[in-house]
């Protein structure tokens, strides 16, 4: 590991944007915070700017690592300690400078910040906290911020970051504990799930009470109004009510700041903060705890888990941890290891695409993982979308009369989405629908006509046979599947392809 020192901010940016490109951004906003006088930015609904790479990945315009230094040796990670690569780190002030300068020039609408692990998880998260605190409180940045929580970090620092970020995510990385143990010996499922549970609890408590609590969810929590500060054992502090809820008086808050920064030997950060005389808690402007919810990411294709295992884990995460999104990342073979796919192996992009489609069915269409896949049929046919595959395996339910079907059944017909199903329900209150009506509503008839009737008649004389319908649908999807399967562009969108970077940061 070669740590690069005395680099310019432009040189650091080049290294750390490249190091971040395989971390799925998960940047859908999901929060509505309007701009205000004296601040910069907003998170109005869908306010985070997206870019889509050629392989379909959703990428935030400013997606960086705080550091690509890492003490862990995860076999699948490009930033693992055993890789001989250039290492560097931003400072909190550099994160602020980059974000503000790019935002002022309308290059970005938010920040996606992840990190390797330098020294230990807690000290790394402390540095990230300082960067976010300065963005919000010193620079008054009101835009969207998504932060990756580092498993193993102190729960207190994760909580404080939760009041500054719009979304937090903790990468599950691999769907099974056995796969994780084999590929990431420094991590365990228990350590990864702990911050997920904490974030879920924090969101729930905040939504229920609307009151900020230091150390929410800890065993030593006391009644509201007698909340002990971090590092204080047995001494209750008076609290005051202000626009952000209940918080310690300045003297108590200062001690809390010191105690927090002294976790795991962060004396250098403490001294830096002492010199700048900054408080540690956010202001009333940022009182919501992770308002856009949490998400996670799983790697697809690095280990031997099948689609059924991946999808059942995703389903459990939605149910148990109230995930907003589970993201899937096709593994790009970058590291040489006997336990990994060989270098040059094509990433399973089409498989990733099918998992995203199946995930959509879980969240919005009323399907379960057990309906889509079974232990006997554990993998999707990558050449068919999961909804079509389900319908072809259950032709006993079809054809469906469009003027009589329930909303739930409409959602299970290939070619009919959530919007078109709702429109069908509304339209047939006033008239019986025919195929022309369905086309105007937005139904994809070239896919749906195999599975529906209108007024007792099919659109064409179609044989209700699995092989016949499968062949016809494959003909429709052949070009799109080929483009997904063979497009191997993995380069992250660059902010600097057509511009001189040096002028941006001056």
C-alpha positions, 0 to 999 in steps of 0.5 A: 500500500503506497500512501500518497502525501502532498497531493493537490486536491485535483490529484486526490479527486482523480484517485478517490473518484476512480476508487469509488466507481464500483460502489453503487450510489443509491442516491434517489433523494426521497426527501423534500427540503426546500432552499432558504435564505442564507443557505445553498441547495435543496432536496426538493422531491427527486432533487438529486441529480442522477446520471446513468452509465451505459451499463444502467448503473445510477451514478451520483455526479459527485461520488467519492471516497473519503479515503481509499486507505483500508485496513481490511482485506476483502477479496472482492474490493479494489481498495483492499489492503493487499492491493498495491495501489495509490492511497490518499485521503481527503480532509474535511475542508477539502470535502467541503470545498469540492462540494460547494464549488461543484454545486455553485457551478451546477455540476452536482445537486448532492454528495455521495460519500463512502470510505475505506477504513483508516485506523479503525471504523470509528475514527474514520466515521468521526472524520466524515462527521466533521466534514458533514458538520462543516458542510451543514453548519459552516457552509450552510449546504442544504443539498442532498447528502448520502453517507455510507455507514461503516460497520463497527463504528461507535453507535454514537457517531453513527447517530450524529451523522444520521442527523446530518445525512439525508440517506445512510446505507450499510453495505451487506455486500454478500448475501450469506454469512458463509460467503462473507466469512470466506471473502471478507474475514474482517467482517461478520453479518452481526457487525454489518446488521448492527448499524442497519438496526440502529438506523431503523430504530432511529428513524422509527423513534424520530418519526414517532416522537419528533424529539431528538435523543442523544444515544437513542436505543442504548441500554443506558437511555433515561427519560426524556429531560434527563438524558446523560451525555456521552462519556458521562456516567450517572450525572444528569444534565439539564436540558433546554427546549429549542427548535431542534428538540431537547439538547444539552446546554452548551457546557454539557454539549462541549464535554460531549464533543470532547468525549466523542472525539476522543473515542479510539484516540482521535486526539488530532481531530479534537485539537483541530476542533478546539482550534476552530471552536466548533460545536458538535451538534447540528442546528435546528435546520437538520433535525430529521434523522435520515429522512430519506431512509436507508439502503444497502448493496449486495455484490452479484457474481463474486460468490456462488449464491443463487438468485433465490438466496439473494432475493430472499435476503433482500425480502428479509431486509425490506421486512425487518429493516425497512429498507428503501432500496436494496441495490445489486452490483454485478461483480467486476473481476479486478482482483486475482484470487482463486476464490474469485472469478478469473480476471477478464470474466464478463460481469453478470450485467443481465443477471443484475438487471433481472434481480432489479426487475424482481426487486421491483416486483417485491416492492410494488407488485405484491410478489414474494421471493418464494413465488418468483423462485424456489429451491428447485428453480433457484435462478432466473432465466436471464433472457426473460424478465421475472414477471414473464417467467412467472406468468409462463410457469402459471399459465393456468391463471391466464388469459385474464379478462381485463374488464373483470380482473382484480387490481392485484391480478392486473399487476401480475400480467406482463405488460401492465405496470402499476400506473396502467393497472390503476388507469384500467380500474378507473376507466372501466368504471365508466365503460367496458375496455377494448384493446384500443383503450388499453393501448391509450392507457399505456399497456404494452400490448405486444407483451400483454396480449398473450395473457389477456382478453377484452370482452371475452376475446384475445387480440390475436388467435394465440396458443396458450403454450409455454414454449410458443409464448416464450419463443415469441417474447424472446424475439421481442427482447433479443436486441435489448438483452444483447445490449445489456449482456455485451455492453462492458462500459464500467467507467464512472461518469467523469466531471472532467472529460471536457474541462480544465479542473484547475480552474474549478477549485480556485 
